[in-house]
Amino acid sequence: MAKRIFFFILTNVLVLTTISIIFMVTGAGNYIEDGGINFGALLVFSAIVGFTGSFISLLMSRWMAKKMMNVKVIDPDGPMNTQERQIVEMVHRMSRAAGITKMPEVGIYYSPEVNAFATGPSKNRSLVAVSSGLLDEMDEAAVEGVIAHEVAHIANGDMVTMTLLQGVVNTFVVFLARIAAFIASRFVKEEMAPIVHFIAIIVFQIAFSILGSIVVFAFSRYREFHADRGGADLAGKDKMVHALRSLQAYTNRVTEEKDTAIASLKINGKRKSSLFSTHPDLNERIRRLEAK
């Protein structure tokens, strides 16, 4: 789920900033009256901008992931090699078991990292992609567990839930950024106030978006446990646990070989989760799954 969230949040920040600039340039959504803020008008404006940015991000998520990761989408009706056919069959089998009626797009992107992600605006317009590194490093049972985990995210509707949460976070980001920018503009000369206000909105909005992502990441960690359970239901608990242990072994090996942690925007983040981790600690994920 981590790459899916990364693309969603990145797109959200870009879209939110773009929408805000358009509103500011056109003068739409004016909430300043008689030298003060109309908080009711600002809240409505913030909700419109916030949820618009969130839903546009959702609609763009699949396209954005394909472009940024250079995903090769596999045509299930076209020529495929053995490995591609195996991945497509796994995704389709898990999807049918999860009750998904329209099969997700299946893709491979070429990278040495061990990773997989699922994205898309809905269950019927989704994408499951795996890295070549994952296919090289993990055995068939582990790959099946990883794919089951990603399909569970789609079946659970995590992206729609994430969109609603991001919309709420965006609303507060836009609201607070404009209050802070208005206050900042009061400390400069009157002729400089509009410029300072404009720049401050962008700066505060980006800063508050980063802080707001803490809430999104906390939700992501919670949903990982849920997707692990869903993956266990689809592929079997043994395969799901095996996939997590394989990932843990890979993470430990890479960490030992290079003094750098696996980035938090991959299947698993640092060994110990933090406020900015999209995934919980692997030991905790394994412990909870085995106790299921």
C-alpha positions in Angstrom: 0.0 0.0 0.0 2.9 2.4 0.6 3.6 3.3 -3.0 -0.1 3.7 -3.6 -0.2 6.2 -0.7 2.9 8.0 -1.8 1.5 8.6 -5.3 -1.8 9.6 -3.8 -0.3 12.1 -1.3 2.2 13.5 -3.9 -0.6 14.0 -6.4 -2.8 15.5 -3.7 -0.2 18.1 -2.7 0.4 19.1 -6.3 -3.3 19.3 -7.1 -4.2 21.1 -3.9 -1.4 23.7 -4.6 -2.5 24.1 -8.2 -6.2 24.6 -7.2 -5.2 27.1 -4.5 -3.1 29.1 -6.9 -6.0 29.2 -9.5 -8.4 30.4 -6.8 -6.0 33.0 -5.6 -5.2 34.3 -9.0 -8.9 34.5 -10.1 -10.0 35.9 -6.8 -12.6 33.1 -6.4 -13.7 32.1 -2.9 -12.9 35.4 -1.2 -13.1 35.1 2.6 -11.5 38.3 3.7 -14.0 41.0 4.6 -13.3 44.5 6.0 -9.7 43.5 6.8 -10.7 40.4 8.7 -11.5 36.7 8.0 -15.0 35.4 7.5 -14.4 32.0 9.1 -17.7 30.5 7.8 -16.8 31.4 4.2 -13.3 30.2 4.7 -14.4 26.8 6.0 -16.7 26.3 3.1 -14.0 27.3 0.7 -11.5 25.0 2.4 -13.8 22.0 2.2 -14.4 22.6 -1.5 -10.7 22.9 -2.3 -9.7 20.1 0.1 -12.1 17.5 -1.2 -11.7 18.5 -4.8 -8.0 18.0 -4.5 -8.5 14.7 -2.8 -10.9 13.3 -5.4 -8.8 14.5 -8.3 -5.8 12.7 -6.7 -7.8 9.5 -6.5 -8.9 9.7 -10.1 -5.2 10.3 -11.2 -3.6 7.7 -8.9 -3.5 4.8 -11.3 -2.3 6.9 -14.3 0.3 8.6 -12.0 1.6 5.3 -10.7 2.0 3.9 -14.2 3.9 6.9 -15.4 6.2 7.4 -12.4 7.1 3.8 -12.0 7.2 3.0 -15.7 4.9 0.0 -15.2 4.5 -2.4 -18.1 0.8 -3.4 -18.1 0.3 -7.0 -19.1 -2.4 -7.7 -21.7 -4.2 -10.8 -20.3 -5.4 -11.6 -23.9 -2.0 -11.0 -25.5 1.3 -12.9 -25.6 2.8 -13.5 -22.2 5.9 -15.3 -20.9 5.6 -17.9 -18.1 6.3 -15.4 -15.3 3.8 -12.8 -16.6 1.1 -15.5 -17.0 1.7 -16.7 -13.5 1.3 -13.2 -12.0 -1.8 -12.4 -14.0 -3.4 -15.7 -13.0 -2.5 -15.1 -9.3 -4.1 -11.6 -9.4 -7.2 -12.8 -11.2 -7.6 -15.8 -8.9 -7.3 -13.7 -5.7 -9.6 -11.0 -7.2 -12.3 -13.5 -7.9 -12.0 -14.9 -4.4 -12.3 -11.4 -3.0 -15.5 -10.8 -5.0 -14.0 -8.3 -7.4 -16.0 -8.5 -10.6 -13.8 -6.6 -13.0 -10.2 -7.8 -12.9 -7.5 -5.3 -12.0 -4.8 -4.4 -14.5 -1.7 -6.3 -13.8 1.8 -4.9 -14.4 5.5 -5.3 -13.7 8.0 -2.6 -13.3 11.7 -3.1 -13.5 13.5 -2.3 -10.3 15.8 -4.2 -7.9 13.6 -3.3 -5.0 11.3 -5.9 -3.5 8.0 -4.2 -3.7 4.4 -4.4 -4.9 1.5 -2.0 -4.9 -2.1 -1.6 -5.8 -3.8 1.6 -6.7 -6.8 3.0 -8.6 -10.0 5.0 -8.1 -12.3 2.0 -7.5 -12.4 -1.8 -7.3 -13.3 -1.9 -11.0 -10.5 0.5 -12.1 -7.6 -0.8 -10.2 -4.0 -1.8 -10.8 -1.7 -4.4 -9.1 2.0 -4.0 -9.9 5.0 -6.0 -8.8 8.6 -5.2 -9.1 11.1 -7.4 -11.0 13.1 -7.5 -7.7 10.2 -9.1 -5.9 9.9 -11.8 -8.5 13.6 -12.4 -8.4 13.9 -12.5 -4.6 10.8 -14.3 -3.4 9.5 -17.8 -4.1 6.1 -18.5 -5.5 4.3 -18.9 -2.2 5.7 -15.6 -0.9 4.7 -13.8 -4.1 1.2 -15.2 -3.8 1.0 -13.8 -0.2 2.1 -10.4 -1.3 -0.4 -10.3 -4.2 -3.2 -11.4 -1.9 -2.3 -8.6 0.5 -2.5 -6.0 -2.4 -5.8 -7.5 -3.7 -7.2 -7.2 -0.1 -6.4 -3.5 -0.2 -8.5 -3.2 -3.3 -11.3 -5.4 -2.0 -11.4 -3.3 1.3 -11.9 -0.1 -0.7 -8.9 1.5 1.1 -8.3 4.1 -1.6 -11.8 5.5 -1.3 -11.5 5.6 2.5 -8.1 7.2 2.1 -9.7 9.8 -0.2 -12.3 10.8 2.4 -9.7 11.0 5.1 -7.4 13.1 2.9 -10.3 15.4 2.1 -10.9 16.1 5.8 -7.1 16.6 6.3 -7.0 18.9 3.3 -9.9 21.0 4.6 -8.0 21.7 7.8 -4.7 22.3 5.9 -6.3 24.9 3.6 -8.2 26.5 6.5 -5.2 26.8 8.9 -2.8 27.8 6.1 -4.9 30.8 5.2 -5.4 31.9 8.8 -1.6 31.6 9.3 -0.9 33.5 6.1 -3.3 36.2 7.0 -1.6 36.7 10.3 1.8 36.7 8.7 0.7 39.4 6.2 -0.2 41.7 9.1 3.5 42.0 10.1 4.7 43.6 6.8 4.1 46.9 5.1 0.6 47.3 3.6 1.9 47.4 0.0 3.8 44.1 0.6 0.9 42.4 2.4 -0.8 40.8 -0.7 2.5 39.3 -1.9 3.4 38.0 1.5 -0.1 36.6 1.9 0.1 34.8 -1.4 3.5 33.3 -0.8 2.7 32.4 2.8 -0.4 30.5 1.8 1.7 28.2 -0.5 4.4 27.7 2.2 2.0 27.0 5.0 -0.1 24.8 2.9 2.8 22.6 2.0 4.1 22.5 5.6 0.7 21.7 7.0 0.2 19.0 4.3 3.3 17.3 5.5 2.1 17.5 9.1 -1.4 16.3 8.0 0.2 13.2 6.4 1.0 12.0 9.9 -2.8 11.3 10.2 -2.9 9.6 6.8 0.2 7.4 7.7 -1.4 6.4 11.0 -4.4 5.2 9.1 -2.2 3.4 6.6 -0.5 1.5 9.4 -3.9 0.5 10.7 -5.1 -0.7 7.3 -1.9 -2.8 6.8 -3.0 -5.1 9.6 -6.4 -5.4 8.0 -4.9 -6.1 4.6 -2.7 -8.8 6.2 -5.8 -10.5 7.5 -7.5 -10.2 4.2 -4.4 -11.6 2.4 -4.4 -14.5 4.8 -8.1 -15.2 4.0 -7.3 -15.2 0.2 -4.0 -17.0 0.1 -4.0 -18.8 3.4 -2.4 -17.7 6.7 0.8 -19.7 6.1 1.5 -18.0 2.8 0.8 -14.6 4.2 3.1 -15.2 7.1 5.7 -16.7 4.8 5.6 -13.6 2.6 6.1 -11.3 5.6 9.0 -13.4 6.9 10.6 -13.4 3.4 10.3 -9.7 3.3 11.8 -9.5 6.8 14.8 -11.6 5.8 15.3 -9.5 2.7 15.1 -6.3 4.7 17.6 -7.5 7.3 20.0 -8.6 4.6 19.9 -5.4 2.7 20.2 -3.4 5.9 23.3 -5.3 6.8 24.8 -5.0 3.4 24.2 -1.3 3.2 23.9 1.1 6.1 20.6 2.5 4.9 17.1 1.5 5.8 14.5 0.4 3.2 12.7 3.6 2.4 9.3 4.0 4.1 7.6 4.2 0.7 8.1 0.6 0.0 6.3 -2.6 1.1 7.8 -2.1 4.5 9.5 0.9 6.1 12.1 1.0 8.8 12.4 -1.8 11.2 10.7 0.3 13.8 7.7 2.3 12.7 7.5 6.0 13.3 5.0 8.8 12.8 6.0 9.0 9.1 6.0 5.2 8.5 3.3 3.9 6.2 3.7 0.4 7.5 3.9 -1.1 11.0 6.9 -3.0 12.3 7.2 -6.4 10.5 7.6 -8.3 13.8 4.3 -6.8 15.0 2.5 -7.6 11.7 3.7 -11.3 11.9 2.8 -11.5 15.6 -0.7 -10.3 15.0 -1.2 -12.5 11.9 0.0 -15.6 13.7 -2.3 -14.9 16.6 -5.3 -14.6 14.2 
